């Protein structure tokens, strides 16, 4: 018997060379191998008769070897073997190339399962280089694994069978019996056997359900413990203060949703535990004003706020917005970004350390060791999915005296509530579900490229009326490896300035430009010196130019729905009616049509999840979450909800997982957190 942490090299038939190949797949131990799940299965449960096998499609055929030909040498280094097989009704000729030993292993008058593509004529079906399996009644579903060169699915399956037969403790289930019974889960051993070698579809479904539940359950346990640990810390203390002065800064009344969120934030700031709150709202819902209220509250308590944005463009915009908002108050706002000169950075750091600056807006530059606050009480991060958990934590550690500052996380990427609880599992949730009065919905149209000249005429009409516009491209510039038909910002900007928009002030913006260049372009666009901005998705987040009323997006099918919605949010920020034009060869695509039907980001996100299916919503790994081996956070939303409830119930009964029946849970949860680097 062997323990799960046994090095895979010690498996029979593996050795040092194959162990290195397994290492490329992230498999170091036999436990890792057990949790290296198949990506697909070859279904041998219902083999096709030869005569009715689908033409040129993979299928399984059960047949008996009738005759084998001698080796035929075609040319140097290439030989072929022909094997005649029959299923009792029809014959099929199978060709093998350079497979001397495989063909030698086939015995006449014995039956095998052959998997491959069937061709030839109806009178004589043929198959080339099939996979061959013994017809031992155990084939069922044969596993197909993600591979690296030098490893085959057959090799991995053989090694997995070894592990299942010799591993100790597989019958000791980490999930308590009551939890398994309550959720209709099979044992872990049964699940592992049937995820690799299912006898039928029902067994496979049962195995997947158990392993997905287990993985999501551990994740929810880990997040629950992280949340509890954060709440044990001592918060920077704040006293209740009047907010009348803050509300007088606005010539309008904040929305009910904004006022509700501000109430939730201020209640957190006044408590004795650190606030950890996610403020989620659609593009233009007014998240910045809620964050400003929190910063004002902190300043009235003599505390500083750090506001971290993912790009210099967005940081500069926040700086300008907050500077204007607080210009007639005693609150001073500072800016710190990587592109500032050494002298500028030094001066800003000095103001921050002395307490002269109450609100410091910046990029990752805020994380540098020489950036010191005199009294950090609040940390605000914008577009949190652009940061990792570790970066958010690094900023909170700049508070003095061992106290933990309050944290407000903002995101304009709409996420269904259940998924938000997973991605931001250590945070409370506030949602801005109401748009400010006077916001006119952006009208969105989907057109074919042939109609684009008319769209350009529409844009020129708006430019002539004193408005501005964007044209967004998926590529920075064309290269030899660029997919055919994809538009690039560099080539578009040059061509449009010479032809369709000759005489207009055309600018260009993309992510490869230096920060100072990007800032200069955005300043020119915001000031109206650029009429048409040709850009990549670098303008997706935070650029606020109320005079921009039209956006045209090239190759719209190349973008996710939520990304299209984010881009669309760059127009319609003023009082004039605004338009978004999606250009695509695929105008009949339901996902693109969905964007045209609604301006509600949450509905767009839900549609995105439904249509996209498995996949990564926006890079979940950068949150510090461990990679899921079998569960999908997106496609298994009901299971996410169930496992969250189950985890909360366990933690309510045993917060530190110290009960004997929870020992395995404690070990697995600790390992998951350690793997995630959380």
C-alpha positions in Angstrom: 0.0 0.0 0.0 1.2 3.6 -0.7 0.3 7.0 0.7 -1.2 9.7 -1.5 1.9 11.8 -1.1 4.1 9.1 -2.6 6.3 10.4 -5.5 4.8 9.2 -8.8 8.2 8.0 -9.8 7.8 5.0 -7.6 4.8 3.7 -9.5 5.6 0.5 -11.5 6.5 1.4 -15.1 6.9 5.2 -14.4 10.5 5.8 -13.5 12.5 9.1 -13.7 11.8 9.9 -17.4 8.0 9.5 -17.3 7.9 11.2 -13.9 9.4 14.3 -15.6 6.6 14.1 -18.3 4.0 13.9 -15.5 5.7 16.9 -13.9 4.8 19.0 -17.0 1.1 18.2 -16.3 1.5 19.3 -12.6 1.5 15.7 -11.3 4.1 15.0 -8.7 2.4 12.4 -6.4 0.1 9.5 -6.8 -2.6 11.7 -5.1 -2.1 14.3 -7.9 -2.6 11.5 -10.5 -5.9 10.4 -8.9 -7.1 14.0 -9.1 -6.0 14.4 -12.8 -9.4 13.9 -14.2 -10.2 12.9 -17.9 -11.2 15.7 -20.2 -13.4 13.3 -22.2 -14.4 9.6 -22.7 -14.5 7.2 -25.5 -17.9 5.5 -25.3 -17.7 1.7 -25.8 -21.0 1.0 -24.1 -22.9 0.9 -27.5 -20.5 -0.1 -30.3 -21.7 0.5 -33.9 -22.2 -2.3 -36.4 -19.7 -2.0 -39.2 -22.4 -1.5 -41.9 -24.0 1.4 -40.1 -21.0 3.2 -38.7 -21.1 7.0 -39.3 -18.8 8.0 -42.2 -15.6 9.9 -41.2 -16.7 10.4 -37.6 -15.0 8.8 -34.5 -16.9 5.7 -33.3 -16.3 2.4 -31.5 -16.7 -1.0 -33.3 -16.6 -4.4 -31.7 -15.1 -6.9 -34.2 -13.2 -10.1 -34.4 -9.8 -10.4 -36.1 -10.3 -12.6 -39.2 -6.8 -12.3 -40.8 -3.6 -10.3 -40.7 -1.4 -9.5 -43.6 2.4 -9.5 -43.6 4.3 -6.2 -43.2 4.4 -4.1 -46.3 7.3 -1.6 -46.6 6.1 1.5 -48.5 9.4 3.5 -48.2 12.3 3.8 -45.9 11.1 4.3 -42.3 7.4 3.6 -43.2 5.7 0.2 -43.1 2.0 -0.7 -43.0 0.0 -3.7 -41.8 -3.5 -4.6 -42.9 -5.9 -6.5 -40.6 -9.3 -7.8 -41.7 -12.0 -7.8 -38.9 -15.6 -8.8 -38.9 -18.6 -8.3 -36.7 -20.4 -11.4 -38.1 -22.4 -9.3 -40.5 -19.9 -7.1 -42.3 -16.1 -6.9 -42.8 -13.8 -4.0 -42.3 -10.1 -3.5 -43.4 -7.9 -1.8 -40.8 -4.6 -0.3 -41.7 -1.8 0.3 -39.1 1.3 2.3 -39.8 4.7 1.5 -38.1 2.8 -0.6 -35.6 4.6 -4.0 -35.7 4.2 -4.8 -32.0 0.6 -3.6 -31.8 -0.4 -5.8 -34.7 1.5 -8.7 -33.3 -0.5 -8.5 -30.1 -3.8 -8.9 -32.0 -4.8 -12.6 -32.1 -6.9 -14.1 -34.8 -10.4 -15.2 -33.8 -10.3 -12.9 -30.8 -12.6 -9.9 -30.4 -11.5 -6.3 -29.7 -12.9 -2.8 -29.5 -11.6 -0.5 -32.3 -12.0 3.3 -32.0 -11.4 5.5 -35.0 -12.9 7.1 -38.2 -14.6 4.7 -40.6 -14.1 5.4 -44.4 -14.0 3.3 -47.6 -17.0 2.1 -49.6 -20.2 0.5 -48.4 -19.0 -2.8 -49.8 -15.7 -2.6 -47.9 -15.5 -0.3 -44.9 -12.0 0.8 -43.8 -10.4 2.3 -40.7 -6.8 3.7 -40.3 -4.7 3.6 -37.1 -7.5 3.1 -34.6 -7.1 2.8 -30.8 -7.5 -0.8 -29.8 -8.9 -2.1 -26.5 -9.5 -5.6 -25.2 -13.2 -6.6 -25.2 -13.1 -7.7 -21.6 -16.5 -6.3 -20.6 -14.9 -3.6 -18.6 -14.3 -1.0 -21.3 -17.5 1.0 -20.7 -16.1 4.5 -21.1 -12.4 4.8 -21.8 -10.8 7.9 -20.3 -9.2 10.6 -22.5 -6.7 12.8 -20.6 -5.1 16.2 -21.3 -1.7 15.1 -22.6 1.9 16.2 -23.1 4.2 14.7 -25.7 5.5 11.3 -24.6 2.4 10.4 -22.5 -0.7 8.7 -23.9 -4.2 8.3 -22.3 -3.5 4.5 -22.2 -0.4 5.1 -20.2 -2.1 7.4 -17.7 -5.1 5.1 -17.4 -2.8 2.1 -16.6 -1.0 4.2 -13.9 -4.3 5.3 -12.4 -5.5 1.7 -12.2 -2.4 0.9 -10.3 -3.0 3.8 -7.9 -6.6 2.8 -7.2 -5.5 -0.8 -6.3 -2.5 0.1 -4.0 -3.4 3.4 -2.3 -4.1 3.3 1.3 -6.9 5.4 3.1 -9.0 5.7 -0.1 -11.9 4.2 1.9 -11.5 6.9 4.6 -13.9 9.6 3.3 -13.0 13.2 4.2 -16.7 14.3 3.9 -18.7 13.4 7.1 -21.3 10.7 6.6 -24.2 13.0 7.5 -23.2 15.5 4.8 -22.8 12.8 2.2 -26.2 11.3 3.1 -27.9 14.7 3.1 -26.6 15.6 -0.3 -26.9 12.2 -1.9 -23.2 11.8 -2.5 -21.4 8.5 -3.2 -18.1 7.6 -1.4 -14.8 9.2 -2.5 -13.4 5.8 -3.6 -16.5 5.1 -5.7 -16.3 8.7 -7.2 -12.6 8.3 -8.1 -13.1 4.9 -9.7 -16.0 6.1 -11.8 -14.5 9.4 -12.8 -11.6 7.5 -14.4 -13.4 4.3 -15.5 -17.2 4.8 -15.5 -19.2 1.7 -16.3 -22.1 3.9 -17.6 -23.4 7.4 -17.9 -25.2 7.2 -14.5 -22.0 6.2 -12.7 -20.1 9.0 -14.4 -22.8 11.6 -13.4 -22.7 10.4 -9.8 -18.9 10.6 -9.7 -18.8 14.1 -11.2 -21.5 15.3 -8.8 -19.6 14.0 -5.7 -16.2 15.4 -6.8 -17.6 18.8 -7.9 -19.5 19.1 -4.6 -16.3 18.2 -2.7 -14.2 20.8 -4.5 -16.7 23.6 -4.2 -17.4 22.7 -0.6 -13.7 22.9 0.3 -13.5 26.2 -1.4 -16.4 27.6 0.5 -14.9 26.3 3.8 -11.6 28.0 3.0 -13.3 31.3 2.1 -15.5 31.1 5.3 -12.4 30.6 7.4 -10.6 33.5 5.7 -13.6 35.7 6.3 -13.8 34.7 10.0 -10.0 35.3 10.4 -10.4 38.8 8.9 -13.2 39.6 11.3 -11.1 38.7 14.3 -8.7 41.5 13.6 -8.8 44.9 15.3 -10.1 47.7 13.0 -8.9 51.2 12.8 -11.5 53.0 15.0 -13.8 55.6 13.5 -16.5 57.6 15.3 -19.9 58.5 13.8 -19.8 62.0 12.2 -22.3 64.2 10.3 -22.3 63.7 6.6 -24.3 66.9 5.8 -21.1 68.6 4.6 -20.6 65.8 2.1 -24.1 65.8 0.7 -23.9 69.6 0.2 -21.0 69.0 -2.3 -23.5 67.8 -4.9 -26.0 69.9 -6.9 -28.2 66.8 -7.2 -29.6 64.1 -4.9 -27.8 60.7 -4.8 -29.9 57.7 -5.9 -31.6 55.6 -3.3 -29.2 52.7 -4.1 -26.2 55.0 -3.5 -27.6 56.3 -0.2 -28.3 52.7 0.9 -24.8 51.6 0.0 -23.3 54.6 1.8 -25.3 53.6 4.9 -24.0 50.1 4.8 -20.4 51.3 4.3 -20.6 53.9 7.2 -22.1 51.2 9.5 -19.0 49.1 8.8 -16.6 51.9 9.3 -18.1 52.6 12.7 -17.8 49.0 13.9 -14.9 47.4 15.8 -14.1 44.9 13.0 -12.5 45.8 9.7 -14.9 46.5 6.8 -14.4 44.1 3.9 -17.1 45.1 1.4 -17.6 44.7 -2.3 -19.5 47.6 -4.0 -20.8 46.2 -7.2 -22.7 48.3 -9.7 -23.2 48.7 -13.4 -21.3 51.2 -15.6 -22.4 54.7 -14.5 -24.3 53.7 -11.4 -22.2 56.0 -9.2 -19.8 53.8 -7.3 -17.2 56.5 -7.1 -19.5 58.7 -5.1 -20.1 56.0 -2.5 -16.3 55.6 -2.2 -15.9 59.3 -1.9 -18.4 59.3 1.0 -16.3 56.7 2.8 -13.2 58.7 2.2 -14.9 61.8 3.5 -16.0 59.9 6.7 -12.4 58.7 7.2 -11.0 62.2 6.8 -13.4 63.6 9.4 -12.0 61.0 11.7 -8.4 62.2 11.0 -7.6 59.1 8.8 -6.2 58.7 5.4 -7.6 56.8 2.4 -5.6 54.9 -0.2 -7.5 54.6 -3.6 -5.8 52.0 -5.9 -6.8 51.8 -9.6 -5.5 49.3 -12.2 -4.3 51.8 -14.8 -2.7 55.2 -14.8 -5.5 56.6 -17.0 -8.2 55.5 -14.4 -6.1 56.7 -11.5 -5.7 60.1 -13.1 -9.4 60.3 -13.7 -10.2 59.4 -10.1 -7.7 62.0 -9.0 -9.4 64.7 -11.1 -12.9 63.7 -10.0 -12.1 63.7 -6.3 -9.9 66.8 -6.5 -12.9 68.7 -8.0 -15.3 67.2 -5.5 -13.2 68.2 -2.5 -11.7 71.5 -3.8 -13.7 73.7 -1.4 -13.0 71.5 1.7 -10.0 70.8 3.9 -9.5 67.4 2.3 -6.4 67.3 0.0 -6.2 64.6 -2.7 -2.8 63.4 -4.1 -1.8 61.2 -7.0 1.1 58.6 -7.2 1.8 56.6 -10.4 4.8 54.9 -11.9 5.3 57.3 -14.7 5.8 60.3 -12.4 9.4 61.6 -12.1 11.5 60.6 -9.1 11.2 64.2 -7.7 7.4 64.2 -8.1 7.1 60.8 -6.3 9.4 62.0 -3.5 7.3 65.1 -2.9 4.0 63.2 -2.9 5.4 60.5 -0.5 6.5 63.3 1.9 3.1 64.8 1.9 1.5 61.4 2.5 3.8 60.5 5.4 3.3 63.9 7.0 -0.5 63.6 6.8 -0.8 66.7 4.5 -2.7 64.5 2.0 -5.9 62.8 3.2 -6.7 60.8 0.1 -4.0 59.2 -2.0 -5.0 57.9 -5.5 -2.6 55.7 -7.3 -1.7 52.6 -9.2 0.5 49.6 -8.1 3.0 52.4 -7.2 1.1 52.6 -3.8 2.4 49.1 -2.9 6.1 50.1 -3.0 7.9 49.8 0.3 8.9 53.5 0.5 5.2 54.6 0.4 4.2 55.3 4.0 1.0 56.6 5.4 0.7 58.6 8.7 -2.7 57.3 9.5 -4.2 54.8 6.9 -7.8 54.0 7.8 -9.4 53.1 4.5 -8.3 51.2 1.4 -10.4 51.4 -1.8 -9.6 49.3 -4.8 -11.3 49.9 -8.2 -12.0 47.2 -10.7 -10.9 44.6 -8.2 -10.8 41.7 -10.7 -7.7 43.4 -12.1 -5.9 42.8 -8.8 -5.0 39.7 -6.8 -6.0 39.2 -3.2 -2.3 39.5 -2.3 -2.1 43.0 -3.7 -5.2 44.1 -1.8 -3.7 42.6 1.4 -0.3 44.3 0.8 -2.0 47.7 0.8 -3.9 47.1 4.1 -0.6 46.2 5.8 0.6 49.8 5.5 -1.5 50.8 8.5 0.3 51.6 11.7 0.1 50.1 15.1 -1.0 46.6 14.1 -4.5 47.8 13.3 -6.3 46.7 10.2 -7.7 49.4 7.8 -11.2 49.1 6.4 -11.4 47.9 2.8 -13.9 48.9 0.1 -13.7 47.0 -3.2 -15.4 48.4 -6.3 -16.3 46.5 -9.5 -18.2 47.6 -12.5 -18.1 44.0 -13.9 -21.6 42.7 -13.1 -21.5 39.2 -11.6 -24.4 37.1 -10.5 -24.7 37.3 -6.7 -23.8 33.6 -6.0 -20.7 33.8 -8.1 -19.7 37.1 -6.4 -19.9 35.3 -3.0 -17.2 32.8 -4.4 -15.0 35.3 -6.1 -15.2 37.8 -3.3 -15.9 35.2 -0.6 -14.2 37.2 2.2 -16.3 40.3 1.4 -19.8 41.6 2.3 -21.8 42.7 -0.7 -23.5 46.0 -1.6 -25.1 46.4 -5.0 -26.0 49.6 -6.8 -29.0 48.5 -8.8 -30.3 51.9 -9.7 -29.0 54.4 -12.3 -28.8 58.2 -11.7 -31.8 60.1 -13.1 -31.3 61.6 -16.6 -29.1 58.8 -17.9 -30.3 57.9 -21.4 -29.8 54.2 -22.3 -27.2 53.7 -25.1 -28.9 52.4 -28.3 -27.0 49.4 -29.6 -27.0 48.1 -33.2 -25.4 45.1 -34.9 -24.3 45.5 -38.5 -22.3 43.6 -41.1 -19.0 45.0 -42.4 -20.6 45.8 -45.8 -22.7 48.5 -44.0 -19.7 50.0 -42.3 -19.4 53.0 -44.7 -22.9 54.1 -43.7 -21.8 53.8 -40.0 -18.8 56.0 -40.7 -21.1 58.6 -42.2 -23.2 58.4 -39.1 -20.1 59.1 -36.9 -19.0 62.0 -39.1 -22.5 63.6 -38.6 -21.9 63.4 -34.8 -18.4 64.8 -35.1 -19.7 67.7 -37.3 -22.2 68.4 -34.5 -19.3 68.9 -32.0 -19.5 65.4 -30.5 -16.7 62.8 -30.2 -16.5 59.1 -31.0 -14.5 55.8 -30.4 -13.6 53.1 -32.8 -12.5 50.0 -30.9 -10.3 47.2 -32.5 -9.3 43.8 -31.1 -5.7 44.0 -32.1 -2.9 46.6 -31.5 -1.4 46.0 -35.0 -1.3 43.4 -37.7 1.5 40.8 -37.7 2.3 37.7 -39.8 0.4 35.5 -37.3 -2.7 37.7 -36.9 -5.9 35.9 -37.8 -7.3 37.0 -41.1 -9.9 39.7 -41.0 -9.1 41.1 -37.6 -8.9 44.9 -37.4 -6.0 46.6 -35.6 -5.8 50.0 -34.0 -2.6 51.1 -35.7 -3.7 50.3 -39.2 -7.2 51.6 -38.6 -6.0 54.9 -37.2 -3.7 55.5 -40.2 -6.3 54.4 -42.8 -9.2 56.3 -41.3 -7.2 59.5 -40.9 -6.2 59.4 -44.6 -9.6 58.3 -46.0 -12.9 58.1 -44.2 -12.0 60.7 -41.6 -9.6 62.9 -43.5 -9.8 66.5 -42.1 -10.9 65.3 -38.7 -8.6 65.0 -35.6 -8.0 61.3 -35.3 -6.1 59.9 -32.3 -4.9 56.4 -31.3 -4.6 54.6 -28.0 -3.4 51.1 -27.1 -1.8 49.2 -24.3 1.7 49.1 -25.7 2.1 52.9 -25.6 4.1 54.3 -22.7 2.0 55.6 -19.8 2.9 59.2 -20.5 1.8 58.8 -24.2 -1.5 57.2 -23.1 -2.1 60.0 -20.6 -1.4 62.6 -23.3 -3.8 61.0 -25.7 -6.6 60.7 -23.1 -6.0 64.3 -22.0 -6.4 65.5 -25.6 -9.5 63.4 -26.1 -11.1 64.6 -22.8 -10.3 68.2 -23.8 -11.8 67.8 -27.3 -8.6 68.1 -29.1 -9.1 64.6 -30.5 -12.5 64.0 -32.2 -12.2 60.3 -33.1 -10.2 58.0 -30.9 -9.2 54.7 -32.4 -8.3 52.3 -29.6 -8.0 48.8 -28.2 -9.8 47.7 -25.1 -7.5 49.9 -23.0 -10.5 52.3 -22.8 -12.7 49.5 -21.4 -12.4 50.7 -17.8 -12.9 54.2 -16.4 -12.4 56.7 -19.2 -15.1 59.3 -18.7 -15.7 61.7 -21.6 -19.3 62.9 -21.5 -19.0 64.5 -25.0 -18.4 61.1 -26.6 -21.7 59.8 -28.1 -20.8 57.1 -30.6 -18.7 53.9 -30.3 -18.1 51.5 -33.2 -16.6 48.1 -32.2 -14.8 46.1 -34.9 -14.9 42.3 -34.9 -17.5 42.4 -32.1 -17.6 38.6 -32.0 -14.1 38.5 -30.6 -15.2 40.1 -27.3 -17.1 38.7 -24.4 -20.6 40.1 -23.8 -19.6 41.6 -20.5 -16.6 43.2 -22.1 -18.8 44.6 -24.9 -21.0 46.1 -22.2 -18.1 47.6 -20.4 -16.9 49.2 -23.6 -20.4 50.5 -24.4 -20.3 52.2 -21.0 -17.7 54.7 -22.3 -20.5 56.5 -24.2 -23.8 57.7 -22.9 -22.1 59.5 -20.0 -23.5 62.9 -20.8 -27.0 64.2 -21.5 -27.0 63.5 -25.3 -28.4 60.3 -26.8 -25.6 57.9 -27.5 -25.0 54.9 -29.8 -22.9 51.7 -29.9 -22.4 50.0 -33.3 -21.2 46.4 -33.3 -19.6 45.3 -36.5 -19.4 41.6 -37.2 -19.7 39.0 -40.0 -21.8 37.0 -37.5 -24.9 39.1 -37.2 -27.1 36.0 -36.5 -25.2 35.2 -33.3 -27.5 35.1 -30.3 -24.8 36.4 -27.9 -24.3 39.6 -29.9 -28.0 40.1 -30.3 -28.3 39.8 -26.5 -26.2 42.9 -26.0 -28.5 44.9 -28.4 -31.6 44.0 -26.3 -30.6 45.3 -22.9 -28.5 47.9 -21.2 -28.7 46.1 -17.9 -25.2 44.8 -17.1 -26.4 42.0 -14.8 -28.7 40.7 -17.5 -25.8 40.8 -20.0 -23.6 38.9 -17.5 -26.2 36.2 -16.9 -26.6 35.8 -20.7 -22.8 35.6 -21.0 -22.7 32.8 -18.5 -25.5 30.9 -20.2 -24.1 31.2 -23.7 -20.4 30.8 -23.0 -20.8 27.7 -20.8 -17.5 26.4 -19.3 -14.7 28.9 -19.3 -13.1 31.7 -17.3 -15.4 34.7 -16.7 -12.5 37.1 -16.3 -9.5 35.2 -15.1 -10.5 33.8 -11.7 -6.9 32.8 -10.9 -5.9 36.4 -10.4 -8.2 36.6 -7.4 -5.9 34.2 -5.5 -8.5 31.4 -5.9 -7.1 27.9 -6.4 -7.7 26.4 -9.9 -10.8 24.2 -10.1 -9.9 20.6 -11.3 -13.4 19.5 -12.1 -16.0 22.0 -10.9 -17.0 25.0 -13.0 -17.9 28.2 -11.1 -19.9 29.3 -14.0 -21.8 26.2 -15.2 -22.4 24.8 -11.8 -24.1 27.7 -10.1 -26.8 25.7 -8.3 -24.0 23.5 -6.8 -22.0 26.6 -5.8 -25.1 27.7 -3.8 -25.6 24.3 -2.2 -22.0 23.9 -1.2 -21.9 27.4 0.3 -24.9 26.6 2.5 -23.3 23.3 3.5 -20.0 24.9 4.4 -21.6 27.7 6.4 -23.6 25.1 8.4 -20.3 23.2 9.2 -18.5 26.4 10.2 -21.4 27.5 12.4 -21.1 24.2 14.3 -17.3 24.0 14.3 -15.6 27.3 13.3 -12.1 26.0 13.6 -12.8 22.5 12.3 -11.4 21.0 15.5 -13.9 18.1 15.9 -12.5 14.7 15.1 -14.9 14.1 12.2 -13.6 17.4 10.6 -9.9 16.6 10.8 -9.7 15.7 7.1 -11.7 18.8 6.2 -9.2 21.0 8.1 -6.3 19.4 6.3 -7.8 19.7 2.8 -8.9 23.3 3.5 -5.5 24.3 4.7 -3.9 22.7 1.6 -6.3 24.6 -0.7 -5.5 28.0 1.0 -1.8 27.2 0.8 -2.0 26.3 -2.9 -3.9 29.5 -3.7 -1.4 31.6 -1.9 -4.2 33.3 0.0 
